[in-house]
Amino acid sequence: MKRILSDKPIRVFHVPEGIVFSKIDADTGLLPIPESENTIFECFKDGTVPTEYTKKPDMLTEPEEFFKSDL
């Protein structure tokens, strides 16, 4: 594509109205935490950005996990 478009002027992409960017955890699709190793900037329709954060790796989320954690 670089060769084909080499004689064309570079155009700046204008973000459409109502589109926002947010950094997310690429592995979970949720907001990143300091422990998140793989993060990316992703675009979203305004109002659809994730509101939950990625769970910490050592965090137990289900009661069953708590009772099994010492096995």
mmJSON file of the N, C-alpha and C atoms, coordinates in Angstrom:
{"data_MODEL":{"atom_site":{
"group_PDB":["ATOM","ATOM","ATOM","ATOM","ATOM","ATOM","ATOM","ATOM","ATOM","ATOM","ATOM","ATOM","ATOM","ATOM","ATOM","ATOM","ATOM","ATOM","ATOM","ATOM","ATOM","ATOM","ATOM","ATOM","ATOM","ATOM","ATOM","ATOM","ATOM","ATOM","ATOM","ATOM","ATOM","ATOM","ATOM","ATOM","ATOM","ATOM","ATOM","ATOM","ATOM","ATOM","ATOM","ATOM","ATOM","ATOM","ATOM","ATOM","ATOM","ATOM","ATOM","ATOM","ATOM","ATOM","ATOM","ATOM","ATOM","ATOM","ATOM","ATOM","ATOM","ATOM","ATOM","ATOM","ATOM","ATOM","ATOM","ATOM","ATOM","ATOM","ATOM","ATOM","ATOM","ATOM","ATOM","ATOM","ATOM","ATOM","ATOM","ATOM","ATOM","ATOM","ATOM","ATOM","ATOM","ATOM","ATOM","ATOM","ATOM","ATOM","ATOM","ATOM","ATOM","ATOM","ATOM","ATOM","ATOM","ATOM","ATOM","ATOM","ATOM","ATOM","ATOM","ATOM","ATOM","ATOM","ATOM","ATOM","ATOM","ATOM","ATOM","ATOM","ATOM","ATOM","ATOM","ATOM","ATOM","ATOM","ATOM","ATOM","ATOM","ATOM","ATOM","ATOM","ATOM","ATOM","ATOM","ATOM","ATOM","ATOM","ATOM","ATOM","ATOM","ATOM","ATOM","ATOM","ATOM","ATOM","ATOM","ATOM","ATOM","ATOM","ATOM","ATOM","ATOM","ATOM","ATOM","ATOM","ATOM","ATOM","ATOM","ATOM","ATOM","ATOM","ATOM","ATOM","ATOM","ATOM","ATOM","ATOM","ATOM","ATOM","ATOM","ATOM","ATOM","ATOM","ATOM","ATOM","ATOM","ATOM","ATOM","ATOM","ATOM","ATOM","ATOM","ATOM","ATOM","ATOM","ATOM","ATOM","ATOM","ATOM","ATOM","ATOM","ATOM","ATOM","ATOM","ATOM","ATOM","ATOM","ATOM","ATOM","ATOM","ATOM","ATOM","ATOM","ATOM","ATOM","ATOM","ATOM","ATOM","ATOM","ATOM","ATOM","ATOM","ATOM","ATOM","ATOM","ATOM","ATOM","ATOM","ATOM","ATOM"],
"id":[1,2,3,4,5,6,7,8,9,10,11,12,13,14,15,16,17,18,19,20,21,22,23,24,25,26,27,28,29,30,31,32,33,34,35,36,37,38,39,40,41,42,43,44,45,46,47,48,49,50,51,52,53,54,55,56,57,58,59,60,61,62,63,64,65,66,67,68,69,70,71,72,73,74,75,76,77,78,79,80,81,82,83,84,85,86,87,88,89,90,91,92,93,94,95,96,97,98,99,100,101,102,103,104,105,106,107,108,109,110,111,112,113,114,115,116,117,118,119,120,121,122,123,124,125,126,127,128,129,130,131,132,133,134,135,136,137,138,139,140,141,142,143,144,145,146,147,148,149,150,151,152,153,154,155,156,157,158,159,160,161,162,163,164,165,166,167,168,169,170,171,172,173,174,175,176,177,178,179,180,181,182,183,184,185,186,187,188,189,190,191,192,193,194,195,196,197,198,199,200,201,202,203,204,205,206,207,208,209,210,211,212,213],
"type_symbol":["N","C","C","N","C","C","N","C","C","N","C","C","N","C","C","N","C","C","N","C","C","N","C","C","N","C","C","N","C","C","N","C","C","N","C","C","N","C","C","N","C","C","N","C","C","N","C","C","N","C","C","N","C","C","N","C","C","N","C","C","N","C","C","N","C","C","N","C","C","N","C","C","N","C","C","N","C","C","N","C","C","N","C","C","N","C","C","N","C","C","N","C","C","N","C","C","N","C","C","N","C","C","N","C","C","N","C","C","N","C","C","N","C","C","N","C","C","N","C","C","N","C","C","N","C","C","N","C","C","N","C","C","N","C","C","N","C","C","N","C","C","N","C","C","N","C","C","N","C","C","N","C","C","N","C","C","N","C","C","N","C","C","N","C","C","N","C","C","N","C","C","N","C","C","N","C","C","N","C","C","N","C","C","N","C","C","N","C","C","N","C","C","N","C","C","N","C","C","N","C","C","N","C","C","N","C","C","N","C","C","N","C","C"],
"label_atom_id":["N","CA","C","N","CA","C","N","CA","C","N","CA","C","N","CA","C","N","CA","C","N","CA","C","N","CA","C","N","CA","C","N","CA","C","N","CA","C","N","CA","C","N","CA","C","N","CA","C","N","CA","C","N","CA","C","N","CA","C","N","CA","C","N","CA","C","N","CA","C","N","CA","C","N","CA","C","N","CA","C","N","CA","C","N","CA","C","N","CA","C","N","CA","C","N","CA","C","N","CA","C","N","CA","C","N","CA","C","N","CA","C","N","CA","C","N","CA","C","N","CA","C","N","CA","C","N","CA","C","N","CA","C","N","CA","C","N","CA","C","N","CA","C","N","CA","C","N","CA","C","N","CA","C","N","CA","C","N","CA","C","N","CA","C","N","CA","C","N","CA","C","N","CA","C","N","CA","C","N","CA","C","N","CA","C","N","CA","C","N","CA","C","N","CA","C","N","CA","C","N","CA","C","N","CA","C","N","CA","C","N","CA","C","N","CA","C","N","CA","C","N","CA","C","N","CA","C","N","CA","C","N","CA","C","N","CA","C","N","CA","C","N","CA","C","N","CA","C"],
"label_alt_id":[null,null,null,null,null,null,null,null,null,null,null,null,null,null,null,null,null,null,null,null,null,null,null,null,null,null,null,null,null,null,null,null,null,null,null,null,null,null,null,null,null,null,null,null,null,null,null,null,null,null,null,null,null,null,null,null,null,null,null,null,null,null,null,null,null,null,null,null,null,null,null,null,null,null,null,null,null,null,null,null,null,null,null,null,null,null,null,null,null,null,null,null,null,null,null,null,null,null,null,null,null,null,null,null,null,null,null,null,null,null,null,null,null,null,null,null,null,null,null,null,null,null,null,null,null,null,null,null,null,null,null,null,null,null,null,null,null,null,null,null,null,null,null,null,null,null,null,null,null,null,null,null,null,null,null,null,null,null,null,null,null,null,null,null,null,null,null,null,null,null,null,null,null,null,null,null,null,null,null,null,null,null,null,null,null,null,null,null,null,null,null,null,null,null,null,null,null,null,null,null,null,null,null,null,null,null,null,null,null,null,null,null,null],
"label_comp_id":["MET","MET","MET","LYS","LYS","LYS","ARG","ARG","ARG","ILE","ILE","ILE","LEU","LEU","LEU","SER","SER","SER","ASP","ASP","ASP","LYS","LYS","LYS","PRO","PRO","PRO","ILE","ILE","ILE","ARG","ARG","ARG","VAL","VAL","VAL","PHE","PHE","PHE","HIS","HIS","HIS","VAL","VAL","VAL","PRO","PRO","PRO","GLU","GLU","GLU","GLY","GLY","GLY","ILE","ILE","ILE","VAL","VAL","VAL","PHE","PHE","PHE","SER","SER","SER","LYS","LYS","LYS","ILE","ILE","ILE","ASP","ASP","ASP","ALA","ALA","ALA","ASP","ASP","ASP","THR","THR","THR","GLY","GLY","GLY","LEU","LEU","LEU","LEU","LEU","LEU","PRO","PRO","PRO","ILE","ILE","ILE","PRO","PRO","PRO","GLU","GLU","GLU","SER","SER","SER","GLU","GLU","GLU","ASN","ASN","ASN","THR","THR","THR","ILE","ILE","ILE","PHE","PHE","PHE","GLU","GLU","GLU","CYS","CYS","CYS","PHE","PHE","PHE","LYS","LYS","LYS","ASP","ASP","ASP","GLY","GLY","GLY","THR","THR","THR","VAL","VAL","VAL","PRO","PRO","PRO","THR","THR","THR","GLU","GLU","GLU","TYR","TYR","TYR","THR","THR","THR","LYS","LYS","LYS","LYS","LYS","LYS","PRO","PRO","PRO","ASP","ASP","ASP","MET","MET","MET","LEU","LEU","LEU","THR","THR","THR","GLU","GLU","GLU","PRO","PRO","PRO","GLU","GLU","GLU","GLU","GLU","GLU","PHE","PHE","PHE","PHE","PHE","PHE","LYS","LYS","LYS","SER","SER","SER","ASP","ASP","ASP","LEU","LEU","LEU"],
"label_asym_id":["A","A","A","A","A","A","A","A","A","A","A","A","A","A","A","A","A","A","A","A","A","A","A","A","A","A","A","A","A","A","A","A","A","A","A","A","A","A","A","A","A","A","A","A","A","A","A","A","A","A","A","A","A","A","A","A","A","A","A","A","A","A","A","A","A","A","A","A","A","A","A","A","A","A","A","A","A","A","A","A","A","A","A","A","A","A","A","A","A","A","A","A","A","A","A","A","A","A","A","A","A","A","A","A","A","A","A","A","A","A","A","A","A","A","A","A","A","A","A","A","A","A","A","A","A","A","A","A","A","A","A","A","A","A","A","A","A","A","A","A","A","A","A","A","A","A","A","A","A","A","A","A","A","A","A","A","A","A","A","A","A","A","A","A","A","A","A","A","A","A","A","A","A","A","A","A","A","A","A","A","A","A","A","A","A","A","A","A","A","A","A","A","A","A","A","A","A","A","A","A","A","A","A","A","A","A","A","A","A","A","A","A","A"],
"label_entity_id":["1","1","1","1","1","1","1","1","1","1","1","1","1","1","1","1","1","1","1","1","1","1","1","1","1","1","1","1","1","1","1","1","1","1","1","1","1","1","1","1","1","1","1","1","1","1","1","1","1","1","1","1","1","1","1","1","1","1","1","1","1","1","1","1","1","1","1","1","1","1","1","1","1","1","1","1","1","1","1","1","1","1","1","1","1","1","1","1","1","1","1","1","1","1","1","1","1","1","1","1","1","1","1","1","1","1","1","1","1","1","1","1","1","1","1","1","1","1","1","1","1","1","1","1","1","1","1","1","1","1","1","1","1","1","1","1","1","1","1","1","1","1","1","1","1","1","1","1","1","1","1","1","1","1","1","1","1","1","1","1","1","1","1","1","1","1","1","1","1","1","1","1","1","1","1","1","1","1","1","1","1","1","1","1","1","1","1","1","1","1","1","1","1","1","1","1","1","1","1","1","1","1","1","1","1","1","1","1","1","1","1","1","1"],
"label_seq_id":[1,1,1,2,2,2,3,3,3,4,4,4,5,5,5,6,6,6,7,7,7,8,8,8,9,9,9,10,10,10,11,11,11,12,12,12,13,13,13,14,14,14,15,15,15,16,16,16,17,17,17,18,18,18,19,19,19,20,20,20,21,21,21,22,22,22,23,23,23,24,24,24,25,25,25,26,26,26,27,27,27,28,28,28,29,29,29,30,30,30,31,31,31,32,32,32,33,33,33,34,34,34,35,35,35,36,36,36,37,37,37,38,38,38,39,39,39,40,40,40,41,41,41,42,42,42,43,43,43,44,44,44,45,45,45,46,46,46,47,47,47,48,48,48,49,49,49,50,50,50,51,51,51,52,52,52,53,53,53,54,54,54,55,55,55,56,56,56,57,57,57,58,58,58,59,59,59,60,60,60,61,61,61,62,62,62,63,63,63,64,64,64,65,65,65,66,66,66,67,67,67,68,68,68,69,69,69,70,70,70,71,71,71],
"pdbx_PDB_ins_code":[null,null,null,null,null,null,null,null,null,null,null,null,null,null,null,null,null,null,null,null,null,null,null,null,null,null,null,null,null,null,null,null,null,null,null,null,null,null,null,null,null,null,null,null,null,null,null,null,null,null,null,null,null,null,null,null,null,null,null,null,null,null,null,null,null,null,null,null,null,null,null,null,null,null,null,null,null,null,null,null,null,null,null,null,null,null,null,null,null,null,null,null,null,null,null,null,null,null,null,null,null,null,null,null,null,null,null,null,null,null,null,null,null,null,null,null,null,null,null,null,null,null,null,null,null,null,null,null,null,null,null,null,null,null,null,null,null,null,null,null,null,null,null,null,null,null,null,null,null,null,null,null,null,null,null,null,null,null,null,null,null,null,null,null,null,null,null,null,null,null,null,null,null,null,null,null,null,null,null,null,null,null,null,null,null,null,null,null,null,null,null,null,null,null,null,null,null,null,null,null,null,null,null,null,null,null,null,null,null,null,null,null,null],
"Cartn_x":[0.823,0.0,0.868,2.014,2.885,3.323,3.657,4.12,2.982,1.808,0.671,0.235,0.301,-0.154,0.971,2.16,3.314,3.139,2.354,2.168,0.939,0.237,-0.963,-0.582,-1.241,-0.934,-1.441,-0.731,-1.135,-2.311,-3.349,-4.532,-4.673,-5.028,-5.247,-6.652,-6.745,-8.053,-8.745,-9.93,-10.714,-11.69,-11.645,-12.517,-13.945,-14.876,-16.27,-16.83,-17.786,-18.438,-19.11,-19.007,-19.623,-18.739,-17.492,-16.542,-15.481,-15.199,-14.188,-13.184,-12.009,-10.967,-10.72,-10.438,-10.153,-9.109,-8.248,-7.256,-7.956,-7.788,-8.409,-7.388,-7.716,-6.921,-7.264,-6.294,-6.544,-6.964,-6.627,-6.98,-8.41,-8.936,-10.274,-11.308,-10.858,-11.791,-12.337,-11.803,-12.232,-11.176,-11.477,-10.503,-9.281,-8.097,-6.882,-6.623,-5.849,-5.35,-3.828,-3.115,-1.651,-1.027,-1.661,-1.125,-1.409,-2.209,-2.523,-1.255,-0.933,0.304,0.11,-1.082,-1.332,-2.483,-2.159,-3.197,-3.151,-4.307,-4.42,-5.404,-5.325,-6.34,-7.378,-8.621,-9.713,-10.735,-11.441,-12.471,-13.838,-14.682,-16.024,-17.008,-18.23,-19.312,-19.458,-19.623,-19.738,-20.806,-20.452,-21.373,-21.248,-20.369,-20.23,-18.866,-18.062,-16.76,-16.993,-16.214,-16.389,-16.29,-17.043,-17.018,-16.41,-16.215,-15.623,-14.126,-13.397,-11.96,-11.637,-10.534,-10.043,-9.795,-10.137,-9.912,-8.425,-7.974,-6.566,-6.312,-5.132,-4.839,-5.057,-4.802,-4.939,-6.273,-7.194,-8.476,-9.476,-10.131,-11.154,-12.486,-13.227,-14.479,-15.71,-15.562,-16.692,-16.523,-17.609,-17.493,-16.863,-17.152,-16.586,-15.061,-14.545,-13.103,-12.453,-13.125,-12.6,-12.428,-13.45,-13.395,-12.42,-12.157,-11.235,-9.801,-9.595,-8.278,-7.214,-7.562,-6.579,-6.353,-6.861,-6.722,-5.335],
"Cartn_y":[-1.185,0.0,1.25,1.206,2.383,2.736,1.707,1.958,2.514,1.931,2.361,3.787,4.111,5.43,6.446,6.117,7.0,8.376,8.493,9.801,10.542,9.953,10.58,11.349,12.469,13.229,12.48,12.68,12.075,12.867,12.148,12.808,12.435,13.411,13.175,12.616,11.55,10.946,11.76,12.236,12.986,12.016,11.985,11.09,11.611,10.766,11.197,11.631,12.506,12.965,11.776,11.723,10.641,9.426,9.509,8.407,8.851,7.992,8.291,7.146,7.43,6.42,6.167,4.918,4.552,3.452,3.489,2.435,1.261,0.068,-1.125,-2.248,-3.225,-4.438,-5.301,-5.569,-6.319,-7.762,-8.296,-9.683,-9.83,-8.792,-8.901,-7.998,-6.932,-5.966,-4.996,-5.065,-4.166,-3.096,-2.153,-1.117,-1.761,-1.248,-1.872,-1.508,-2.359,-2.114,-2.077,-1.652,-1.606,-2.953,-4.053,-5.378,-5.805,-5.067,-5.417,-5.342,-6.435,-6.505,-6.104,-6.265,-6.016,-5.023,-3.75,-2.727,-2.097,-1.648,-0.982,0.18,1.114,2.153,1.643,1.708,1.229,2.343,2.358,3.379,2.798,3.658,3.275,4.359,3.966,4.929,5.566,6.877,7.585,6.927,6.634,5.996,4.489,3.89,2.433,1.964,2.891,2.517,1.61,0.539,-0.335,0.465,0.045,0.723,-0.161,-1.439,-2.363,-2.479,-2.704,-2.903,-4.388,-4.721,-6.081,-6.528,-7.766,-8.307,-8.558,-8.361,-8.639,-10.137,-10.511,-11.931,-12.844,-12.375,-13.227,-13.037,-12.322,-12.032,-13.16,-13.638,-14.668,-13.98,-14.384,-13.709,-14.53,-15.833,-16.706,-17.349,-17.519,-18.168,-19.554,-20.299,-21.63,-21.564,-20.538,-20.396,-20.17,-19.426,-19.158,-20.462,-21.305,-22.54,-23.563,-23.483,-24.398,-23.885,-22.645,-22.014,-22.619,-23.286,-23.833,-25.332,-25.878,-27.32,-27.663],
"Cartn_z":[0.0,0.0,0.0,0.705,0.718,-0.697,-1.461,-2.835,-3.688,-3.556,-4.36,-4.003,-2.73,-2.274,-2.144,-2.611,-2.433,-3.063,-4.118,-4.755,-4.227,-3.28,-2.7,-1.436,-1.165,0.053,1.298,2.393,3.662,4.206,4.586,5.145,6.614,7.41,8.834,9.004,9.773,10.043,11.124,10.835,11.809,12.477,13.792,14.558,14.458,14.054,13.95,15.305,15.27,16.486,17.17,18.489,19.241,19.423,18.948,19.112,20.11,21.099,22.112,22.166,22.682,22.821,24.296,24.633,26.012,26.022,27.016,27.194,27.87,27.318,27.889,27.995,28.806,28.927,27.714,26.876,25.64,25.908,27.063,27.37,27.863,28.54,29.133,28.478,27.817,27.242,28.271,29.487,30.557,30.786,31.678,31.994,32.642,32.335,32.855,34.317,34.974,36.315,36.203,37.249,37.144,36.756,37.104,36.773,35.33,34.614,33.219,32.381,31.717,30.933,29.477,28.948,27.534,27.398,27.195,27.069,25.683,25.233,23.936,24.058,23.115,23.005,22.014,22.391,21.551,21.412,20.295,20.094,20.437,20.993,21.413,21.03,20.837,20.719,22.093,22.141,23.403,24.277,25.512,26.437,26.511,25.689,25.7,26.208,26.722,27.271,28.479,28.622,29.789,31.083,32.074,33.372,34.452,34.151,35.11,34.859,35.932,35.83,35.801,35.172,35.157,36.594,36.898,38.236,38.446,39.675,39.993,39.82,39.376,39.114,40.315,41.524,42.702,43.416,42.792,43.421,43.153,44.183,44.044,43.846,42.815,42.503,42.834,42.946,43.226,44.597,45.359,46.664,46.582,45.52,45.365,45.269,44.606,44.465,45.825,46.692,48.024,48.796,48.779,49.548,48.949,47.656,47.007,47.013,47.384,47.243,48.137,49.206,50.128,49.924,48.83,48.597,48.1],
"occupancy":[1.0,1.0,1.0,1.0,1.0,1.0,1.0,1.0,1.0,1.0,1.0,1.0,1.0,1.0,1.0,1.0,1.0,1.0,1.0,1.0,1.0,1.0,1.0,1.0,1.0,1.0,1.0,1.0,1.0,1.0,1.0,1.0,1.0,1.0,1.0,1.0,1.0,1.0,1.0,1.0,1.0,1.0,1.0,1.0,1.0,1.0,1.0,1.0,1.0,1.0,1.0,1.0,1.0,1.0,1.0,1.0,1.0,1.0,1.0,1.0,1.0,1.0,1.0,1.0,1.0,1.0,1.0,1.0,1.0,1.0,1.0,1.0,1.0,1.0,1.0,1.0,1.0,1.0,1.0,1.0,1.0,1.0,1.0,1.0,1.0,1.0,1.0,1.0,1.0,1.0,1.0,1.0,1.0,1.0,1.0,1.0,1.0,1.0,1.0,1.0,1.0,1.0,1.0,1.0,1.0,1.0,1.0,1.0,1.0,1.0,1.0,1.0,1.0,1.0,1.0,1.0,1.0,1.0,1.0,1.0,1.0,1.0,1.0,1.0,1.0,1.0,1.0,1.0,1.0,1.0,1.0,1.0,1.0,1.0,1.0,1.0,1.0,1.0,1.0,1.0,1.0,1.0,1.0,1.0,1.0,1.0,1.0,1.0,1.0,1.0,1.0,1.0,1.0,1.0,1.0,1.0,1.0,1.0,1.0,1.0,1.0,1.0,1.0,1.0,1.0,1.0,1.0,1.0,1.0,1.0,1.0,1.0,1.0,1.0,1.0,1.0,1.0,1.0,1.0,1.0,1.0,1.0,1.0,1.0,1.0,1.0,1.0,1.0,1.0,1.0,1.0,1.0,1.0,1.0,1.0,1.0,1.0,1.0,1.0,1.0,1.0,1.0,1.0,1.0,1.0,1.0,1.0,1.0,1.0,1.0,1.0,1.0,1.0],
"B_iso_or_equiv":[0.0,0.0,0.0,0.0,0.0,0.0,0.0,0.0,0.0,0.0,0.0,0.0,0.0,0.0,0.0,0.0,0.0,0.0,0.0,0.0,0.0,0.0,0.0,0.0,0.0,0.0,0.0,0.0,0.0,0.0,0.0,0.0,0.0,0.0,0.0,0.0,0.0,0.0,0.0,0.0,0.0,0.0,0.0,0.0,0.0,0.0,0.0,0.0,0.0,0.0,0.0,0.0,0.0,0.0,0.0,0.0,0.0,0.0,0.0,0.0,0.0,0.0,0.0,0.0,0.0,0.0,0.0,0.0,0.0,0.0,0.0,0.0,0.0,0.0,0.0,0.0,0.0,0.0,0.0,0.0,0.0,0.0,0.0,0.0,0.0,0.0,0.0,0.0,0.0,0.0,0.0,0.0,0.0,0.0,0.0,0.0,0.0,0.0,0.0,0.0,0.0,0.0,0.0,0.0,0.0,0.0,0.0,0.0,0.0,0.0,0.0,0.0,0.0,0.0,0.0,0.0,0.0,0.0,0.0,0.0,0.0,0.0,0.0,0.0,0.0,0.0,0.0,0.0,0.0,0.0,0.0,0.0,0.0,0.0,0.0,0.0,0.0,0.0,0.0,0.0,0.0,0.0,0.0,0.0,0.0,0.0,0.0,0.0,0.0,0.0,0.0,0.0,0.0,0.0,0.0,0.0,0.0,0.0,0.0,0.0,0.0,0.0,0.0,0.0,0.0,0.0,0.0,0.0,0.0,0.0,0.0,0.0,0.0,0.0,0.0,0.0,0.0,0.0,0.0,0.0,0.0,0.0,0.0,0.0,0.0,0.0,0.0,0.0,0.0,0.0,0.0,0.0,0.0,0.0,0.0,0.0,0.0,0.0,0.0,0.0,0.0,0.0,0.0,0.0,0.0,0.0,0.0,0.0,0.0,0.0,0.0,0.0,0.0],
"pdbx_formal_charge":[null,null,null,null,null,null,null,null,null,null,null,null,null,null,null,null,null,null,null,null,null,null,null,null,null,null,null,null,null,null,null,null,null,null,null,null,null,null,null,null,null,null,null,null,null,null,null,null,null,null,null,null,null,null,null,null,null,null,null,null,null,null,null,null,null,null,null,null,null,null,null,null,null,null,null,null,null,null,null,null,null,null,null,null,null,null,null,null,null,null,null,null,null,null,null,null,null,null,null,null,null,null,null,null,null,null,null,null,null,null,null,null,null,null,null,null,null,null,null,null,null,null,null,null,null,null,null,null,null,null,null,null,null,null,null,null,null,null,null,null,null,null,null,null,null,null,null,null,null,null,null,null,null,null,null,null,null,null,null,null,null,null,null,null,null,null,null,null,null,null,null,null,null,null,null,null,null,null,null,null,null,null,null,null,null,null,null,null,null,null,null,null,null,null,null,null,null,null,null,null,null,null,null,null,null,null,null,null,null,null,null,null,null],
"auth_seq_id":[1,1,1,2,2,2,3,3,3,4,4,4,5,5,5,6,6,6,7,7,7,8,8,8,9,9,9,10,10,10,11,11,11,12,12,12,13,13,13,14,14,14,15,15,15,16,16,16,17,17,17,18,18,18,19,19,19,20,20,20,21,21,21,22,22,22,23,23,23,24,24,24,25,25,25,26,26,26,27,27,27,28,28,28,29,29,29,30,30,30,31,31,31,32,32,32,33,33,33,34,34,34,35,35,35,36,36,36,37,37,37,38,38,38,39,39,39,40,40,40,41,41,41,42,42,42,43,43,43,44,44,44,45,45,45,46,46,46,47,47,47,48,48,48,49,49,49,50,50,50,51,51,51,52,52,52,53,53,53,54,54,54,55,55,55,56,56,56,57,57,57,58,58,58,59,59,59,60,60,60,61,61,61,62,62,62,63,63,63,64,64,64,65,65,65,66,66,66,67,67,67,68,68,68,69,69,69,70,70,70,71,71,71],
"auth_comp_id":["MET","MET","MET","LYS","LYS","LYS","ARG","ARG","ARG","ILE","ILE","ILE","LEU","LEU","LEU","SER","SER","SER","ASP","ASP","ASP","LYS","LYS","LYS","PRO","PRO","PRO","ILE","ILE","ILE","ARG","ARG","ARG","VAL","VAL","VAL","PHE","PHE","PHE","HIS","HIS","HIS","VAL","VAL","VAL","PRO","PRO","PRO","GLU","GLU","GLU","GLY","GLY","GLY","ILE","ILE","ILE","VAL","VAL","VAL","PHE","PHE","PHE","SER","SER","SER","LYS","LYS","LYS","ILE","ILE","ILE","ASP","ASP","ASP","ALA","ALA","ALA","ASP","ASP","ASP","THR","THR","THR","GLY","GLY","GLY","LEU","LEU","LEU","LEU","LEU","LEU","PRO","PRO","PRO","ILE","ILE","ILE","PRO","PRO","PRO","GLU","GLU","GLU","SER","SER","SER","GLU","GLU","GLU","ASN","ASN","ASN","THR","THR","THR","ILE","ILE","ILE","PHE","PHE","PHE","GLU","GLU","GLU","CYS","CYS","CYS","PHE","PHE","PHE","LYS","LYS","LYS","ASP","ASP","ASP","GLY","GLY","GLY","THR","THR","THR","VAL","VAL","VAL","PRO","PRO","PRO","THR","THR","THR","GLU","GLU","GLU","TYR","TYR","TYR","THR","THR","THR","LYS","LYS","LYS","LYS","LYS","LYS","PRO","PRO","PRO","ASP","ASP","ASP","MET","MET","MET","LEU","LEU","LEU","THR","THR","THR","GLU","GLU","GLU","PRO","PRO","PRO","GLU","GLU","GLU","GLU","GLU","GLU","PHE","PHE","PHE","PHE","PHE","PHE","LYS","LYS","LYS","SER","SER","SER","ASP","ASP","ASP","LEU","LEU","LEU"],
"auth_asym_id":["A","A","A","A","A","A","A","A","A","A","A","A","A","A","A","A","A","A","A","A","A","A","A","A","A","A","A","A","A","A","A","A","A","A","A","A","A","A","A","A","A","A","A","A","A","A","A","A","A","A","A","A","A","A","A","A","A","A","A","A","A","A","A","A","A","A","A","A","A","A","A","A","A","A","A","A","A","A","A","A","A","A","A","A","A","A","A","A","A","A","A","A","A","A","A","A","A","A","A","A","A","A","A","A","A","A","A","A","A","A","A","A","A","A","A","A","A","A","A","A","A","A","A","A","A","A","A","A","A","A","A","A","A","A","A","A","A","A","A","A","A","A","A","A","A","A","A","A","A","A","A","A","A","A","A","A","A","A","A","A","A","A","A","A","A","A","A","A","A","A","A","A","A","A","A","A","A","A","A","A","A","A","A","A","A","A","A","A","A","A","A","A","A","A","A","A","A","A","A","A","A","A","A","A","A","A","A","A","A","A","A","A","A"],
"auth_atom_id":["N","CA","C","N","CA","C","N","CA","C","N","CA","C","N","CA","C","N","CA","C","N","CA","C","N","CA","C","N","CA","C","N","CA","C","N","CA","C","N","CA","C","N","CA","C","N","CA","C","N","CA","C","N","CA","C","N","CA","C","N","CA","C","N","CA","C","N","CA","C","N","CA","C","N","CA","C","N","CA","C","N","CA","C","N","CA","C","N","CA","C","N","CA","C","N","CA","C","N","CA","C","N","CA","C","N","CA","C","N","CA","C","N","CA","C","N","CA","C","N","CA","C","N","CA","C","N","CA","C","N","CA","C","N","CA","C","N","CA","C","N","CA","C","N","CA","C","N","CA","C","N","CA","C","N","CA","C","N","CA","C","N","CA","C","N","CA","C","N","CA","C","N","CA","C","N","CA","C","N","CA","C","N","CA","C","N","CA","C","N","CA","C","N","CA","C","N","CA","C","N","CA","C","N","CA","C","N","CA","C","N","CA","C","N","CA","C","N","CA","C","N","CA","C","N","CA","C","N","CA","C","N","CA","C","N","CA","C","N","CA","C","N","CA","C","N","CA","C"],
"pdbx_PDB_model_num":[1,1,1,1,1,1,1,1,1,1,1,1,1,1,1,1,1,1,1,1,1,1,1,1,1,1,1,1,1,1,1,1,1,1,1,1,1,1,1,1,1,1,1,1,1,1,1,1,1,1,1,1,1,1,1,1,1,1,1,1,1,1,1,1,1,1,1,1,1,1,1,1,1,1,1,1,1,1,1,1,1,1,1,1,1,1,1,1,1,1,1,1,1,1,1,1,1,1,1,1,1,1,1,1,1,1,1,1,1,1,1,1,1,1,1,1,1,1,1,1,1,1,1,1,1,1,1,1,1,1,1,1,1,1,1,1,1,1,1,1,1,1,1,1,1,1,1,1,1,1,1,1,1,1,1,1,1,1,1,1,1,1,1,1,1,1,1,1,1,1,1,1,1,1,1,1,1,1,1,1,1,1,1,1,1,1,1,1,1,1,1,1,1,1,1,1,1,1,1,1,1,1,1,1,1,1,1,1,1,1,1,1,1]
}}}
